[in-house]
Amino acid sequence: MRWLVLFGLWLSYMAFGVVVSSLAPLVPIVQVDLAMSHSAMGSVLGAWQVVYIFAALPAGMLLDKLGGRWALTLGLGLLAISALGRSVASGYPALLAAVMVFGIGGPIVSSGAPKIVTSTFEGSQRGLAMGIYMTGPILGGVLSLTLTHSVLLPWFDQDWRSVMRLWAMVCTGAMVIWFAISSLAGYRVPGFYQEMASEQEAAPAYLSVVRNILSNGAVWLLLVMAVGAFLINHGLNNWLPELIRNTGRPLAEASMWSALPMVVGIFGSLIIPRLATPARRFKILIGLCASAAAACLTLLLTGDGVLIASLILQGFVRASLMTVLILTLMELPSVPVRHAGTASGLFFSAAEVGGVLGPLGLGLMFDLTGGFAAGLYGLASVATLMALGAAWLSRLAKAPTPIQSSSS
């Protein structure tokens, strides 16, 4: 039954990936239809990430209070509302508001998945389960990006609003399936309902929960590394076609090359987190950070073989680095399972700061220097510092927390 619950999580996260990528292939069409400038569209595309930063921690607390069944149902409902709101938007304010709704529902889903996996899986199966559900948003993004122009727009007579309504239906379907699975199979899964915080726990107590979680220095270092991971991933992901084109390749070819990390990322998600058991987790983290640095630096070169190697490395890093960091956080002594949602919310709230700064930083460095070299060197430096941080983290994670020390 655990694997049936995992399928529900995977489906939920796939719906997340579909909606988060849904506007990107429709940008030119939406701009013309709604008479929006590039700057206005840019603010729309980044709006959900800004909301996400502030909503992630409250979403994690809500998750701890309601439990996975109800919280994820609510989160998926908000994703469906976001997609439906985009389909009926008559101008910039309405479209902006619809996208911002995603920033409220999205963190409930992204924080809920690691919490539920942590409470229902153990050992290497926990890493495998996290790797499996992480393929969901990747596949959702691939479906959205590849089907929009080739299948859906011709099918709907070039009506982008119908495409958005279809994605709203996908989210609604995922919501119904998740609620059915969690209701019918959840009670048979040990730990699924025990992961809720106590019903009597008052809301103000969560301030002490956050303080207890942050009392461990390893948590602070993990949050900093989360910022770095999203800085690299979102920076490279958003600019990858242009980064490849900058090596002298035409745009159509660059777009095709850009799909390679997504494909590799699916395999990486299934392999690497499963191997990241406590005995070798920090070595894997160091290796992933070093691979991220190498992926950034090799994008400065022009050969086909070097480019393939760079994109393969980026694919492994894209999905696996974040998954292993979350796995490490969930298994720290200062993060009890019943408050894993709060810890996950802290993680994503911090990480999304990097998600905003990564694309912005690469674009700014290009404007200042006339190329991507300085930005890529900067990202490689961040990855190198993260590798050093992973080595330090291996010591902090094994050190007793203040609470443990006082009780011993």
Secondary structure as GFF3:
##gff-version 3
##sequence-region A 1 408
A	DSSP	alpha_helix	2	20	.	.	.	ID=ss1
A	DSSP	three_ten_helix	24	26	.	.	.	ID=ss2
A	DSSP	alpha_helix	27	34	.	.	.	ID=ss3
A	DSSP	alpha_helix	38	66	.	.	.	ID=ss4
A	DSSP	alpha_helix	68	87	.	.	.	ID=ss5
A	DSSP	alpha_helix	92	120	.	.	.	ID=ss6
A	DSSP	alpha_helix	123	147	.	.	.	ID=ss7
A	DSSP	pi_helix	148	152	.	.	.	ID=ss8
A	DSSP	alpha_helix	153	155	.	.	.	ID=ss9
A	DSSP	alpha_helix	160	184	.	.	.	ID=ss10
A	DSSP	three_ten_helix	186	188	.	.	.	ID=ss11
A	DSSP	alpha_helix	205	214	.	.	.	ID=ss12
A	DSSP	alpha_helix	217	245	.	.	.	ID=ss13
A	DSSP	alpha_helix	251	258	.	.	.	ID=ss14
A	DSSP	alpha_helix	260	275	.	.	.	ID=ss15
A	DSSP	alpha_helix	281	298	.	.	.	ID=ss16
A	DSSP	alpha_helix	304	330	.	.	.	ID=ss17
A	DSSP	three_ten_helix	337	339	.	.	.	ID=ss18
A	DSSP	alpha_helix	340	369	.	.	.	ID=ss19
A	DSSP	alpha_helix	373	396	.	.	.	ID=ss20
A	DSSP	alpha_helix	402	407	.	.	.	ID=ss21
###
